[in-house]
Amino acid sequence: MAAPESVIEIGSTGVRLLVAEVTPDRKQNVLDRSDMPLALGKDVFTSGVISQETQNQLITILTRYREQLAGWGINSFETTCIATSAFRDAKNRDPIMDRILVQTGFRVHIVDGIEENKLMYIAVSEAIKDQPVDFKNENTVILVVGGSSTEIMMMTDGKMAGVHSLRLGTVRIDQQMRNQASSYADIQRYLEESISNTKGSLDSELDLSDVKQFIAVGADVSLAALLVGRPISTFLWEISKQNLADFARDIQDYSADECVARFKIPYSEAEALHVSLLIYNLFLNFTKAERIIVPETNIRNGVIFSKNSTQNEELQMEFDMQIIASAKNLLRKYHGDENHAECVRMISAKIYDTLQKEIALGEHAKTLLETAAILHDIGSFIRYDNHNLHSNYIIRNSEIFGLSKNDNKIVSEIAKYHKGSLVPQDDETYQMMPRPDRMTILKLTAILRIADALDRGHIQKFTDFTMQLQQNSLIISAKNNPNTVLERIALSEKAGMFESVFGYKVILL
C-alpha cells in the first residue's frame, strides 16, 4: 500500500483537506477529510484583496490542519496545498503566500483554470471508470461550477474538443448582483444572457445540441443528487433533467438560512445553492442529455491521482492523448492544414526519440513538442506573412487542455521561432525566462525546424523513412526515394539551430 497523500484546497468558500491512499488497483481510500468555511471569495470580488481578518482565519485553519496531518505522520512540506481562482485573483496573494509558508510551513501552489480542468478530468475519469457510463463514445460535457469560475470540458468520441474557464462563479455572481439589489428572476436573466453569449464560442468547438452526456461535479449538484437523484453505484448518481429543473425551481424561494436548516449544509454552500443549480440547468438545457451524471469526486481527488499518474503509464498516455486532441481541435477551429500538422508532429516525435539521451528533458517535453508541431502554422489564419508571430499570439491566448500557463508559453515560443532568421537568443522575452525553460525552448525549436523543413511542400513525402545517428551526423533516409530538392533547400535554411544545439549535421539521403 502506498503512503498516504494529503491535499489542501484553498477555495472561494472554504479550505478543505483530504488525506487518502491509492490502492494497487487505483482506488482511493479516504483516510481523513475536513472542510472549514472561509469567505475568501467575497473579499476578493468586492475589494480585490483578502482582508486581514480573513487572512487570520486562513492561518488559523491551516495551523489546525497542520496539527491534524501530524497525526498521520505527514508534515507541511509533504502536503500539496493548492489555491484556486479567488486566491489567484487577489492583488495581495504574494505576501499572503509568504505568510502562510512562514507561519504554517505550507507552500501554496496557485492553479490556473486550465490546470483545474486537467485535475478535474483526472478525478472524473478515475471516478467513472468501470461504471456504466458511455464516456468514450458519446459527445460529452463535463461541468464544474465553483465560487469564482465555471470550468467546462467538451469531448467528442472520447477526445477533448475544447476546455474553458468561464468567469461565472456562484460567489462572483452573488456579489455582482447583490449590489444591484436583484431578485432571483434578475439573476436568472443575467445568467441566461451570459451563458447564451458564451454558447456561440463553445459551439465552434462542439455543438452543444449534439451533446448526449452531461457530467456535473460539485457540492451543490451532489446535494441535488442525494435528494432527487438515483444511485448508479456507491459513488455515482444520476438526476433526470426534469427532476433537476423541478428541484432548482422548488428551492428558489428558500433563504440561505432555510437551506441550512432543511439540507444541513454550511451557510457558505447554502448561499451558493440557487445560482449553482441554475447554471447547471441552463447548460444542461442546451444539450440533448436527458440526465445528469454526478460522480462523488473533486479537485483534491484529482491532485492525488495526478501525483500517482507518473507511475501509471496507461493514465499518463491517456492524458497526453487528450492534450494532443485539444491542440488538434484548436487547429481545426482556425482552419489549419491538419495533414501538414500531423506529418510535422510525427517527424518531430521521431527525431525526439532518436535524440532522447542528448535531449534529457523527459516525456512531458515531448508532449510540448508535439503540441507545438500541431500548432506551429496556426497563425496563417490571420496572415501567412510572419505567421509564426501570429501563431505565437494565438497559442498564448488560447486554452489547451492539460497545459499550464507556463507550458502554454513554452509552446507559443517554440512556434514563434520555427521559421525565419529570428533566433531565441536575440529575443528579450526569451532572455527573461528561467534557464530550464530557455533550454527546453531551444532544443524543441531546433527539432521542430528540421521536422517542418522535411514537409516544406505540405505534401507529406516523408511518411516512411529511417533516422539514425552516425558519428556527428543525423542521417535521414526516405524509403520511397522521393524528389527531395525542396526539402534539401529548406534544411539548408533551417538546420543551423539544430547543428548548433545538438552538434549533429543533418544529412538527407
Buried (B, 14 or more C-beta within 10 A) or exposed (E): EBEBBBBBBBBBBBBBBBBBBBEEEBEBEEEBEBBBBBBBBBBBBBEEBBBEEBBEBBBBBBBBBBEBBEEBEBEBEBBBBBBBBBBBBBEBBEEBBEBBBEEBBBEBEBBBBBBBBBBBBBBBBBBBEEBEBEBEEBBBBBBBBBBBBBBBBBBBEBBBBBBBBBBBBBBBBBBBBEEEEBEEEEBBEBBEEBBEEBBEEBBEBBBBEEBBBBBBBBBBBBBBBBEBBEEBBEBBBBBBBEBBBEBBEEBBEBEBEEBBEEBEBBBBBBBBBBBBBBBBBBBBEBBBBEBBBBBBBBBBBBBBBBBBBEEBEEBBEBBBBBBBBBBBBBBBBBEBBEEBBBBBBBBBBBBBEBBEEEBEBEEBBBBBBBBBBBBBBBBBBBEEEBBBBBBBBBBBEBBBBBBBBEBBBBBBBBBBBBBBEBBBEEBEEBEEBEEEBBBBBBBBBBBBBBBBBBBBBEEBBBBEBEBEBEEEEBBBEBEEEBEBEBBBEBBEBBBBBBBEBBEBEBBBE
